Amino acid sequence: MTSAEDTASPLSRTRAVAQSFGKRARDYSRHAHLQQHTARTLAAFVCANGGLPDNGRMDQGRTDQGRTDQGQTDQGLVVEIGCGTGLLTELLHTPGRPYLATDLSPEMLEQCRARLGQRQGLSFAVLDGQDAAFATPPAAIVSNLTCQWFADPVAGIVRLARQTALFAFSVPLHGSFPEWEAAFADLGRTSGLLPLPSERELLAALEARAPARLVHRVEEHRQHFPSATAFADSFRLIGADQPRPGYAPGPIRPVLKRFSNGLDATARILYGLVMRETL
Ligand SMILES: C[S@@+](CC[C@H](N)C(=O)[O-])C[C@H]1O[C@@H](n2cnc3c(N)ncnc32)[C@H](O)[C@@H]1O
């Protein structure tokens, strides 16, 4: 893991995150089990709540609940933030639909292009999602397990939600992986896992700063790992192993011992749809 000093400034932190994912881009899809699960769940959640806006017109389900003046938006364009190798992209994109897949990491984007680049309507761009500003609002913005990497995830989510008629996203919440955190707390330390947004803070911020119809659900997703090393590898092998800013690594032998018979790790995932009538 990179030392805390190396990633002290926001810019170097962003660069380090991009590099970590970039190094693992080739094998990412093979190891991204949680991301595959949440991509499927998010796509199903979008579908169950009216689907993506049609090209140039809203579908019936959403028209009934919140009409958006499509004249104000980039007709039918879907922008994905942090597409990675395209696990969500391949579920949401339909042939001919204008869809811009973006990621901070050029290598991740290249893998996405290699897998899905033949699809009509799909285009690709390197983009830092926490700064994204669209001259013409996209019809929808979508994102799967990416916003937790922003310097300020709540502010970044609100910022994206304010720029589109439909923002569909998944994000891990504070309280995820309590089993791992407890092992470090017993040592008088905090683990290197990212600080995650709290459900209450995130929902309150969306309500206050991006007034809209919000539909959400929270899932507790448990995965079994045969050892502490296997749990750490689930982050390392996909490049999601940049530690939280300020993390100082220390001996973890007691953690390895504690989980020598395996570990059930629980992720708390929020799936959200922010639907705005006016932009
Ligand atoms: C855990 S992966 C999820 C990738 C993909 N959404 C999926 O479901 O497989 C996180 C992705 O977010 C990208 N990422 C991290 N920080 C980002 C940022 N500030 N803007 C855009 N993408 C970012 C990483 O490069 C990586 O591809």
The ligand as a Gaussian input file, in Angstrom:
#p B3LYP/6-31G(d) Opt

LIG

0 1
 C      -14.817000      -0.455000      -7.693000
 S      -14.560000       0.094000      -9.324000
 C      -16.210000      -0.008000     -10.028000
 C      -16.136000      -0.049000     -11.539000
 C      -17.449000      -0.335000     -12.241000
 N      -18.433000       0.682000     -11.946000
 C      -17.959000      -1.698000     -11.878000
 O      -19.070000      -1.792000     -11.385000
 O      -17.247000      -2.684000     -12.060000
 C      -14.350000       1.825000      -9.117000
 C      -14.061000       2.516000     -10.438000
 O      -14.153000       3.912000     -10.203000
 C      -13.089000       4.542000     -10.884000
 N      -12.893000       5.815000     -10.170000
 C      -12.306000       6.039000      -8.984000
 N      -12.339000       7.340000      -8.693000
 C      -12.996000       7.953000      -9.709000
 C      -13.347000       9.289000      -9.996000
 N      -13.023000      10.285000      -9.160000
 N      -14.000000       9.547000     -11.152000
 C      -14.306000       8.557000     -12.017000
 N      -13.988000       7.265000     -11.804000
 C      -13.348000       6.974000     -10.660000
 C      -11.942000       3.576000     -10.815000
 O      -10.969000       3.813000     -11.792000
 C      -12.679000       2.252000     -11.005000
 O      -12.779000       1.920000     -12.355000

